Amino acid sequence: MILCDIGNSNVDFYHDGKIWSQSLKEFEEYIPKENIYYISVNEEINLRLKNIKYFINIQDYFQFDTIYQGMGVDRVAACYTVSDGIVVDAGSAITVDVMSGGLHLGGYILPGINAYEGCYSSISDRLNTRINPNVILDALPQKTGDAVSYAVIKSIFMLLEETCRDKTIFFTGGDGKFFSKFFNKSIYDRSLIFRGMLKAIQNKEKGL
C-alpha cells in the first residue's frame, strides 16, 4: 500500500516503512500503477487528482473529535495516533496541536524556519541571513546573523515549552528532529502522519 501526503511545498510518499519525497513539479509527471491513498492540503492538486485513476482521497476516513474549525487534514492525520500529548509538525509551517484523552483541545500555527528567513529578508537586505540552528540560546547575540537566529529559534522554543509543560511532545516534519532535541520528553517520528493515515484506512475497512 502506497500512502501520499500532498502539501503546498512538496509531496511525501510512504511504502512499507520507507519515506521519500518529490517536488510539486515532479509530482505533476507522476503516473501511478497501483492505488495511491492520499491526503492533500493543496486545493489545486485536489482538483487535478479528483478523477484520475488510482488516486484515492482518504480525507473523509478520519473520525476526529475536535471543535476546531478549518483544521487541515495533515494535522488531523498527525494527531490521529496520539491520545495524550503535543503534536508538532515542523515543516513549511509549524503546527502545534494539543491532545488529551483522545480529544483535540486546539492548537496554533507558526511560520516555518524558511518562512522566517523570508520575512526578515523582506524587511532589510542586512537581515537576509540563514537561520543558524547552532546559535547559543543562553547568551545574548553579538552579531546580526545570530540575533535573527536567536530570536526565531528561542521564540519557537519558549512557546512550545509553555504549551507542553509536563506533556510529551511528538515531533514530525523536516525540522521536527532539530526541535525535538530541546525537550527531554520528546519523540521524533517522521512517519507520524502516515501512521495516522494507516489507522484511518484500517478503521474504514473494519467499518469503524
N, C-alpha and C positions, 0 to 999 in steps of 0.2 A: 504494500500500500504506500503510495506516494502522497505526502502532505505538502501544502504550499501556503505560505504566508506572504501576502502581497501588500507591500507598504507604499509609501509615497517616494521613497528613495531607491529601494531595491526589492528583490523577491528572494525569499529563503525557501529552500526545499528540505524535506526530511524523508529518509527511507532507511528502515532497518538500523536506526541509531546513527546514521550518517547525515550530516547537515552541510549544505552547500548553498551558494548564493549566485544570483545573476543580477545584472543591471536591468533597469526597465527596458532599455533598448534591446538587450539580448533576449529578454523575455518576449518581445514582440515577434521574434522569429522562432520561438519555441513551439515545437509540434509534438504533442504527447502521443504515445502509442498505447496507453492504458489510462484508467481512471485517475484523475488528479483531484483530490479532495482539498478544497482551498477556502481560506478566509481572505478578505480584502477590505482595506480602508481607502482604496483608490477607485473612486467612482467611474473614472474614465475607463479603467481596465474592466471594472464590473460590467459595464455596458458591452464591451467587446467580447467578453467571455460568455455572456448570458446564453447564447445559442450555439456555442462551439462544442462539438462532441468531446467527451471525456472529462470536461471540466465540471466539477460538482461543487456548488457553493453550500457550505455547511453552516452558514450563519444561524439559520433557524433551528439547528440541532441543540443549541445551548439553552438549558433551563437554569437561569441565573437569578438569584434573589437579591435585587437591588432596587432602590427608588431613584438612582442616579439617571438623569436624562441625557441621552446622546452619547453614551459610553461606547467607544469603538470596540469592534468585535475582537481585535487583537488584545485589548486589555481584558476583556471577558475571558478569552482563552487562557491568558497568563494567570488569571486568578482561579481558574476552574478546578485545579487540583489542590488549592491551598484553603484549608479550613480556618486557620488562625495564623495571622502574621501580616507583614507588609510586603506587597509585591511591587518591585521597581523594575520597569523596563527602560533601560538607559540606551536609547538609540538616537534617531534624529530629534526626537523629543524625549524628555524623561517623564514617564508617567508613574505616579505613586498611588497605590490603592490599598486600603485597609480592610482586611478580612477578619471577622470574629464569629466563631461558631457557624461557619458556612455562609454568613451574611455579609454582603458588601456594605460597609459603612460609609463609603465615599472616597474621594481622592482628589488629586490635583495634578497639574501638568507644568513642567518647566521646559525651557529650551534645552536642547542637547548641546554638548560641548562645541560642535561645529557651528551651531546657530549662534552661540555666544560670541564666537570669533567673528562671525559676520556682522553681528550687532556692533561690536567695538570698532571694527574697521570702517563701518559706515559713519561713525562719529568723527574719526580723525585718522589720517594716514599714520600718525605716530602710534596709534593704538592697533594698527594692523599687525598682530602678532599671533603666533601659535600658542595655544594653551600648553603650559609645561606641567605634565602630570606629577613631576617630582618636586614641585615647588614646596618649600618648607612652610608649614602651616602654623607653627608655634612661634614665629618671629615676624615682625613687620617687614615687608619687602623694601628693598633699597634701589630698585630699578623698575622701569615701566613694564617690561615684559612680565616680571614676577608679580607686579602689582595687579595686573589683569588676571593672571593665572590664580593668584591667591584669592581674589575676590570671587571668581567663578567657582572654584573648587570648594572653598570654605563655606560659601553661602549655600551650596547644594548640600554639603556635609552637615551643616548645622540644622538645616530644615529637616533633613532625614532623621538626624539624631533626636530632634524634638518630637517628630512623629512616631518614631519606633519605640522609644522608651525601653520597655523590657521585652518587646516582641522580637521574634526572629524576622529578619529581612530576607526575602527571596529575590535575588537579582537575576536579570537576564538582559539580553541586548548587547550591542557591540561594546559599550563602555561599562557594562554591568560588572565584569570581573575586576576592573580597576576600582570602582567604588566599593565593592564588597570587602576590600582589604582594610577599609577604615573601621569595620564593625566586627566585634567578636561574635555576635550572634547573627551570622550571615551565611547564606548558601547561594553560590553561583550555579545556575542551571541554564545552560544555553538552550536546552530543549524544552523549557517550561511551557511555552506557547504550544508546541507540538504535543506535549503530554496532555494538555487541556483539550486539544483537538481530537486526539485519540480517545479520550474519555467520553467526549460528546458523541463521537461516532459509535462507540461501543454501547452507550446508553440508548442511542437511537435504534440500534439493531436489537436490543433487548426490549424495546418498547417502553423505556422509562422516560 
